[in-house]
Amino acid sequence: MLDIALYVLAALLIVGGLAGSILPALPGIPMVFGGIWLAAAVDGYRHLGLWWLLVIGALGTLGVALDFLAGTLGARHVGASRLALWGAGLGTLAGMSFGIAGLVFGPFVGALAGELASGTSVLRSAHVGIGTWLGLLLGTLVKLVISFVMVGLFGLAFLFG
């Protein structure tokens, strides 16, 4: 009976993590990995052993790193100044304190403020802010794809492992 409850918890973590890959308030990839690891542990690591977990964990680490860098890379792509890049990073960190709205607008506002501080026009600064925001959208897409790949590898391991 306990095994069933733990499998249900693992499934909830995975589903919640997939939702968190889109919703910035939830730590999507870590939740997916936690659910996968819990299911593997309940199974006694018979189907999903160390190598599977290492590969899935490496994918998860890559996804988390890309998520943190996405806004900054978007700003860099549109030729943002060094201050705008710092602003995008700081805006992302500060935005975490303000929930979904902060995570969506924090990098944009940070990049905009940084570009304005470097003496650039308002129009150019807005362009940099939009580039940052588009980078975040791309990062969300990458995070979602990586989450589904992690779940797919988990499924393959349980079917064929």
C-alpha positions in Angstrom: 0.0 0.0 0.0 2.9 2.4 0.8 4.4 1.6 -2.6 1.2 2.7 -4.3 1.1 6.0 -2.4 4.8 6.6 -3.3 4.2 5.9 -7.0 1.2 8.3 -6.9 3.5 10.9 -5.2 6.1 10.3 -7.9 3.5 10.8 -10.7 2.2 14.0 -9.1 5.8 15.3 -8.9 6.4 14.5 -12.6 3.0 16.1 -13.7 3.6 19.1 -11.4 7.1 19.4 -12.8 5.8 19.4 -16.4 3.5 22.2 -15.4 6.4 24.0 -13.7 8.3 23.9 -17.0 5.8 26.5 -18.2 4.8 28.2 -15.0 7.8 30.0 -13.6 6.6 29.8 -10.0 7.3 26.0 -9.8 10.8 24.4 -10.1 9.7 22.2 -13.1 12.8 20.2 -13.9 13.9 19.5 -10.3 10.3 18.3 -9.6 10.4 16.0 -12.7 13.7 14.6 -11.6 12.5 14.1 -8.0 9.5 12.2 -9.2 11.6 10.0 -11.5 14.1 9.3 -8.7 11.3 8.5 -6.2 9.8 6.0 -8.7 13.2 4.5 -9.2 13.8 4.2 -5.5 10.4 2.6 -4.9 11.1 0.1 -7.6 14.4 -0.7 -5.9 16.4 0.7 -8.9 15.6 -2.5 -10.9 14.4 -0.7 -14.0 16.1 2.7 -13.6 19.7 2.3 -12.3 22.6 4.6 -11.7 23.4 5.3 -15.4 19.8 6.2 -16.3 19.6 8.5 -13.4 22.9 10.1 -14.2 21.8 10.7 -17.8 18.4 12.1 -16.8 20.1 14.2 -14.1 22.6 15.6 -16.6 19.8 16.6 -18.9 18.0 18.2 -16.0 21.1 20.2 -15.0 21.5 21.4 -18.6 17.8 22.5 -18.6 18.1 24.4 -15.4 21.3 26.1 -16.6 19.7 27.1 -19.9 16.7 28.4 -18.1 18.9 30.7 -16.0 20.9 31.9 -19.0 18.0 32.3 -21.4 17.2 36.0 -20.7 20.8 37.0 -20.7 21.4 35.2 -24.0 18.4 36.9 -25.6 19.8 40.3 -24.5 23.2 39.4 -25.9 21.7 38.3 -29.2 20.3 41.8 -29.8 23.6 43.4 -29.0 22.9 44.5 -25.4 25.5 46.4 -23.5 27.4 44.8 -20.5 25.1 46.7 -18.1 22.0 45.4 -19.8 23.3 41.8 -19.5 23.9 42.4 -15.8 20.5 44.0 -15.5 18.8 41.0 -17.1 20.5 38.7 -14.7 19.7 40.8 -11.7 16.2 41.4 -12.9 15.7 37.6 -13.1 17.0 37.2 -9.6 14.9 40.1 -8.2 11.9 38.9 -10.2 11.9 35.6 -8.3 10.6 37.5 -5.3 7.5 38.7 -7.1 6.1 35.5 -8.4 5.1 34.9 -12.0 4.8 38.6 -12.9 8.3 39.2 -11.5 9.8 36.3 -13.4 8.1 37.4 -16.6 8.9 41.1 -16.4 12.0 41.2 -14.1 14.5 40.3 -16.9 12.9 42.8 -19.3 12.9 45.6 -16.7 16.5 44.8 -15.7 17.8 44.7 -19.2 15.9 47.9 -20.0 17.3 49.7 -16.9 20.8 48.4 -17.6 20.7 49.6 -21.2 19.3 53.0 -20.2 22.1 53.3 -17.6 24.7 52.8 -20.3 23.4 55.9 -22.1 21.4 54.3 -24.8 18.1 55.7 -26.2 14.8 54.5 -24.8 13.9 52.9 -28.1 17.1 50.9 -28.2 16.7 50.0 -24.5 13.2 48.7 -25.2 14.6 46.6 -28.1 17.1 45.0 -25.7 14.3 44.4 -23.2 12.2 42.6 -25.8 15.2 40.5 -26.9 15.6 39.5 -23.3 12.0 38.5 -23.0 12.1 36.5 -26.2 15.1 34.7 -24.8 13.1 33.8 -21.8 10.3 32.4 -24.0 12.9 30.3 -25.9 14.3 29.1 -22.6 10.8 28.0 -21.5 10.4 26.0 -24.7 13.8 24.4 -24.2 12.9 23.6 -20.5 9.6 22.0 -21.6 11.3 19.9 -24.3 14.0 18.7 -21.9 11.4 17.8 -19.3 9.5 15.7 -21.8 12.8 14.0 -22.9 13.5 13.2 -19.2 10.1 11.6 -18.8 10.5 9.8 -22.1 13.9 8.3 -21.0 12.2 7.3 -17.7 9.5 5.5 -19.6 12.0 3.7 -21.8 14.0 2.6 -18.8 10.9 1.2 -17.2 9.7 -0.6 -20.3 13.0 -2.0 -21.4 15.2 -1.9 -18.3 
